[in-house]
Amino acid sequence: QNPNAYVPYQVRTGDSLLTIISRYLQPTVTPRQLQTLNGLRNADIIGVGQTLLLPREAVRTTQAQARVSHVRCSQPISLRGQPLMTGLSLQENDNIRIPANCSVAMTLADGSVLTVPEGGELEFQRLRSNPLESAPDVRALIRGGRVHVSVNENMGRTAPFQIFTPTVVMGVRGTEFRAAFEPLNHC
């Protein structure tokens, strides 16, 4: 099974499957579904400290915080029709193209940093957060060039941090890595 498919939740005093659903999950999830997913014999009996798995796709999310933290470029870079500058908030579906002799660094709310050097192009396909995890759920697509990623190791990351290229998906356990994609030139 995909370890990113679930969010672990530790049961607290006063919790029931219904209160967990009402606080953290989409209203389409039923107690019966959580009971089955977690192999519970009785949906009314859960213990304080017990860890339940919640389906990630059903956890309520909001836009994660991410900001441009550094821009080095002698020419303007545009994003959503405005100049790309330090402090600009980033959003899902933002596609950032870095011209020659330029670089851009982006910092996520958990302190992780993505740096895209010249010639790189990066799209944030998913940039979400939820109340159960301290780190954001990130899915970025490298459309060309390179990206250097420094993941904050102090966040106890359970949320997925995925870097894709048009041909490869990377799953990384470390906190520092680089990825690149150069399209093949067909004659």
Salt bridges, closest charged atoms under 4 A:
ASP15 OD1 - ARG23 NH2 3.04
GLU92 OE2 - ARG128 NE 3.48
ASP94 OD2 - ARG80 NH1 2.33
ASP110 OD2 - ARG157 NH2 2.66
GLU121 OE2 - ARG97 NE 3.05
GLU123 OE1 - ARG143 NH2 2.37
GLU133 OE1 - ARG56 NH1 2.87
ASP137 OD2 - ARG126 NE 2.87
GLU176 OE1 - HIS148 NE2 3.07
